[in-house]
Amino acid sequence: MMGLLSKAESLRKEIQQLRALQENAQYVERFETRLENLSPVQKLQNLVLIYQTLKAKGVGISFDTNFATAIQIQLRKIKKRYQADPGMILATNKTLGNNFWTPLQQLPKKLQAALEKDWNSYVTSILPQFDTEILSVLAQIPDLQQQVVDIQRYYQEAEALSKQLPVDDSAFQHLDALVSLLTTKWKNLKGGGIPADILHFLKECAGSGANIEAMTPEILAWLKERGLLHSFKIVVG
């Protein structure tokens, strides 16, 4: 009998130890869940720096700050409750999940999407605008080829810059330099063997577009002679 009691007691203790281990494992899992829930905070740190950089440079920000404000309000409430009861941070709470944890997860994605859109729009707004198809045509003209290739390269560099969020002023300095280069290169675009009126027409086509009345017989003949007429199209209105 004593042997039975001894074994039963030993089994009871083992079960108690197992239960304690299970409870500890459950808390560890909850802690890991909360750490994962809070991971967006690290991403937000970089995004906030970018937000401040863009705003300081006068870039319009389209992000809905009310979304972030609502999360901040919930965070204040959680902090107050946590000070009174630290265990609450581990409890499963559907309302808290909907009002805080889920929006917190969404915040970096929403902010990054807005910043990428705003930065891209800003870059586009200050870059000289060219018709890339017409530029490709101009690159076929020997007297203009190297100049146009340079313009295309600077433009591609600016487009690549527009796809990378600026973390400091250096991106703006780089962009300003590219805008200056593009403006100067385009203004000074010339070809020794191209008459001034034809060059003006070509530049108008590649820029904001040329008026159909500007297509003189001399220009028409020049384009036909070089097999370039098919590269231009007339847009009405």
DRENFILUM-586807 format. One record per residue (C-alpha): residue in one letter; residue number from 1; x, y, z. Coordinates in steps of 0.2 Angstrom, whole numbers, padded with zeros to 4 digits, always signed. Last residue first. Layout:
N
{A,NUM,{X,Y,Z}}
...
END
This chain:
237
{G,237,{-0040,+0340,-0394}}
{V,236,{-0034,+0330,-0408}}
{V,235,{-0018,+0319,-0407}}
{I,234,{-0008,+0318,-0422}}
{K,233,{+0006,+0304,-0422}}
{F,232,{+0024,+0305,-0425}}
{S,231,{+0035,+0289,-0428}}
{H,230,{+0029,+0286,-0445}}
{L,229,{+0037,+0302,-0451}}
{L,228,{+0054,+0296,-0446}}
{G,227,{+0060,+0288,-0462}}
{R,226,{+0074,+0300,-0464}}
{E,225,{+0068,+0308,-0480}}
{K,224,{+0050,+0308,-0474}}
{L,223,{+0055,+0318,-0458}}
{W,222,{+0064,+0331,-0469}}
{A,221,{+0050,+0332,-0481}}
{L,220,{+0037,+0335,-0467}}
{I,219,{+0048,+0348,-0459}}
{E,218,{+0050,+0357,-0476}}
{P,217,{+0031,+0356,-0480}}
{T,216,{+0027,+0364,-0463}}
{M,215,{+0021,+0354,-0448}}
{A,214,{+0019,+0369,-0436}}
{E,213,{+0000,+0370,-0440}}
{I,212,{-0002,+0353,-0431}}
{N,211,{+0003,+0361,-0415}}
{A,210,{+0018,+0352,-0406}}
{G,209,{+0017,+0343,-0390}}
{S,208,{+0021,+0347,-0372}}
{G,207,{+0039,+0341,-0374}}
{A,206,{+0045,+0328,-0386}}
{C,205,{+0034,+0336,-0400}}
{E,204,{+0040,+0353,-0396}}
{K,203,{+0058,+0348,-0396}}
{L,202,{+0056,+0340,-0414}}
{F,201,{+0047,+0356,-0420}}
{H,200,{+0061,+0367,-0413}}
{L,199,{+0074,+0356,-0421}}
{I,198,{+0065,+0358,-0438}}
{D,197,{+0064,+0377,-0437}}
{A,196,{+0083,+0378,-0432}}
{P,195,{+0089,+0367,-0447}}
{I,194,{+0097,+0351,-0442}}
{G,193,{+0115,+0348,-0447}}
{G,192,{+0124,+0355,-0432}}
{G,191,{+0112,+0347,-0420}}
{K,190,{+0105,+0356,-0404}}
{L,189,{+0099,+0352,-0387}}
{N,188,{+0105,+0367,-0376}}
{K,187,{+0088,+0369,-0367}}
{W,186,{+0086,+0350,-0365}}
{K,185,{+0103,+0348,-0358}}
{T,184,{+0101,+0362,-0346}}
{T,183,{+0084,+0357,-0340}}
{L,182,{+0089,+0339,-0338}}
{L,181,{+0105,+0343,-0329}}
{S,180,{+0096,+0355,-0317}}
{V,179,{+0082,+0342,-0314}}
{L,178,{+0096,+0329,-0310}}
{A,177,{+0105,+0341,-0298}}
{D,176,{+0088,+0345,-0289}}
{L,175,{+0085,+0326,-0287}}
{H,174,{+0102,+0323,-0280}}
{Q,173,{+0100,+0337,-0267}}
{F,172,{+0082,+0330,-0263}}
{A,171,{+0089,+0313,-0260}}
{S,170,{+0103,+0320,-0250}}
{D,169,{+0091,+0329,-0238}}
{D,168,{+0088,+0313,-0228}}
{V,167,{+0079,+0296,-0228}}
{P,166,{+0071,+0298,-0245}}
{L,165,{+0059,+0285,-0251}}
{Q,164,{+0066,+0275,-0266}}
{K,163,{+0054,+0274,-0281}}
{S,162,{+0056,+0292,-0286}}
{L,161,{+0075,+0290,-0287}}
{A,160,{+0073,+0276,-0300}}
{E,159,{+0063,+0289,-0310}}
{A,158,{+0077,+0302,-0308}}
{E,157,{+0090,+0290,-0314}}
{Q,156,{+0079,+0286,-0329}}
{Y,155,{+0078,+0304,-0333}}
{Y,154,{+0096,+0307,-0332}}
{R,153,{+0099,+0292,-0343}}
{Q,152,{+0086,+0298,-0356}}
{I,151,{+0094,+0315,-0356}}
{D,150,{+0111,+0308,-0359}}
{V,149,{+0105,+0297,-0373}}
{V,148,{+0097,+0313,-0381}}
{Q,147,{+0113,+0322,-0381}}
{Q,146,{+0122,+0307,-0388}}
{Q,145,{+0110,+0305,-0402}}
{L,144,{+0106,+0322,-0408}}
{D,143,{+0117,+0324,-0423}}
{P,142,{+0115,+0306,-0427}}
{I,141,{+0096,+0306,-0427}}
{Q,140,{+0090,+0289,-0419}}
{A,139,{+0090,+0296,-0402}}
{L,138,{+0076,+0308,-0408}}
{V,137,{+0065,+0294,-0411}}
{S,136,{+0068,+0287,-0393}}
{L,135,{+0065,+0304,-0386}}
{I,134,{+0048,+0304,-0396}}
{E,133,{+0043,+0288,-0387}}
{T,132,{+0048,+0295,-0370}}
{D,131,{+0037,+0310,-0372}}
{F,130,{+0046,+0322,-0361}}
{Q,129,{+0041,+0331,-0344}}
{P,128,{+0054,+0342,-0335}}
{L,127,{+0054,+0335,-0317}}
{I,126,{+0047,+0345,-0303}}
{S,125,{+0029,+0337,-0303}}
{T,124,{+0036,+0319,-0306}}
{V,123,{+0047,+0320,-0291}}
{Y,122,{+0033,+0326,-0280}}
{S,121,{+0021,+0313,-0286}}
{N,120,{+0033,+0299,-0283}}
{W,119,{+0036,+0306,-0265}}
{D,118,{+0017,+0307,-0262}}
{K,117,{+0014,+0289,-0268}}
{E,116,{+0028,+0282,-0258}}
{L,115,{+0023,+0291,-0243}}
{A,114,{+0005,+0286,-0244}}
{A,113,{+0010,+0267,-0246}}
{Q,112,{+0022,+0268,-0232}}
{L,111,{+0009,+0275,-0220}}
{K,110,{-0004,+0263,-0224}}
{K,109,{+0008,+0248,-0223}}
{P,108,{+0016,+0255,-0207}}
{L,107,{-0002,+0257,-0199}}
{Q,106,{-0010,+0240,-0203}}
{Q,105,{-0002,+0231,-0189}}
{L,104,{-0006,+0245,-0177}}
{P,103,{-0024,+0244,-0184}}
{T,102,{-0025,+0226,-0179}}
{W,101,{-0018,+0227,-0162}}
{F,100,{-0028,+0243,-0157}}
{N,99,{-0047,+0244,-0160}}
{N,98,{-0050,+0227,-0167}}
{G,97,{-0038,+0217,-0155}}
{L,96,{-0044,+0228,-0140}}
{T,95,{-0062,+0223,-0144}}
{K,94,{-0057,+0204,-0146}}
{N,93,{-0047,+0204,-0130}}
{T,92,{-0036,+0189,-0126}}
{A,91,{-0026,+0193,-0110}}
{L,90,{-0007,+0196,-0111}}
{I,89,{-0007,+0214,-0109}}
{M,88,{-0020,+0213,-0095}}
{G,87,{-0007,+0204,-0084}}
{P,86,{+0002,+0221,-0081}}
{D,85,{-0014,+0227,-0071}}
{A,84,{-0014,+0245,-0064}}
{Q,83,{+0000,+0251,-0075}}
{Y,82,{-0006,+0241,-0089}}
{R,81,{-0023,+0249,-0088}}
{K,80,{-0015,+0266,-0090}}
{K,79,{-0004,+0261,-0105}}
{I,78,{-0019,+0252,-0113}}
{K,77,{-0029,+0269,-0113}}
{R,76,{-0014,+0279,-0119}}
{L,75,{-0012,+0266,-0133}}
{Q,74,{-0030,+0267,-0138}}
{I,73,{-0028,+0286,-0140}}
{Q,72,{-0013,+0284,-0151}}
{I,71,{-0022,+0271,-0162}}
{A,70,{-0035,+0284,-0165}}
{T,69,{-0022,+0297,-0169}}
{A,68,{-0014,+0286,-0182}}
{F,67,{-0030,+0284,-0192}}
{N,66,{-0034,+0302,-0190}}
{T,65,{-0017,+0306,-0198}}
{D,64,{-0024,+0301,-0215}}
{F,63,{-0009,+0300,-0226}}
{S,62,{-0009,+0312,-0241}}
{I,61,{+0007,+0321,-0237}}
{G,60,{+0011,+0336,-0248}}
{V,59,{+0030,+0338,-0250}}
{G,58,{+0036,+0355,-0242}}
{K,57,{+0054,+0349,-0238}}
{A,56,{+0051,+0348,-0219}}
{K,55,{+0036,+0337,-0223}}
{L,54,{+0046,+0325,-0234}}
{T,53,{+0060,+0323,-0220}}
{Q,52,{+0047,+0321,-0206}}
{Y,51,{+0038,+0307,-0215}}
{I,50,{+0054,+0299,-0219}}
{L,49,{+0059,+0300,-0201}}
{V,48,{+0042,+0293,-0196}}
{L,47,{+0044,+0279,-0209}}
{N,46,{+0061,+0273,-0200}}
{Q,45,{+0053,+0273,-0183}}
{L,44,{+0037,+0265,-0190}}
{K,43,{+0046,+0249,-0195}}
{Q,42,{+0051,+0246,-0177}}
{V,41,{+0034,+0250,-0170}}
{P,40,{+0027,+0237,-0182}}
{S,39,{+0034,+0223,-0171}}
{L,38,{+0022,+0227,-0157}}
{N,37,{+0010,+0213,-0162}}
{E,36,{+0025,+0201,-0164}}
{L,35,{+0030,+0205,-0146}}
{R,34,{+0012,+0202,-0140}}
{T,33,{+0012,+0185,-0148}}
{E,32,{+0029,+0181,-0141}}
{F,31,{+0022,+0186,-0124}}
{R,30,{+0007,+0175,-0127}}
{E,29,{+0018,+0160,-0132}}
{V,28,{+0028,+0162,-0116}}
{Y,27,{+0013,+0163,-0106}}
{Q,26,{+0006,+0147,-0113}}
{A,25,{+0023,+0139,-0110}}
{N,24,{+0023,+0144,-0092}}
{E,23,{+0006,+0136,-0090}}
{Q,22,{+0011,+0120,-0099}}
{L,21,{+0027,+0119,-0088}}
{A,20,{+0016,+0121,-0072}}
{R,19,{+0004,+0108,-0078}}
{L,18,{+0019,+0096,-0081}}
{Q,17,{+0026,+0099,-0064}}
{Q,16,{+0009,+0096,-0056}}
{I,15,{+0007,+0080,-0066}}
{E,14,{+0025,+0074,-0060}}
{K,13,{+0020,+0079,-0042}}
{R,12,{+0004,+0068,-0044}}
{L,11,{+0014,+0054,-0051}}
{S,10,{+0026,+0054,-0037}}
{E,9,{+0012,+0054,-0025}}
{A,8,{+0003,+0040,-0033}}
{K,7,{+0020,+0030,-0033}}
{S,6,{+0022,+0033,-0015}}
{L,5,{+0004,+0029,-0011}}
{L,4,{+0006,+0012,-0021}}
{G,3,{+0022,+0008,-0012}}
{M,2,{+0014,+0012,+0005}}
{M,1,{+0000,+0000,+0000}}
END
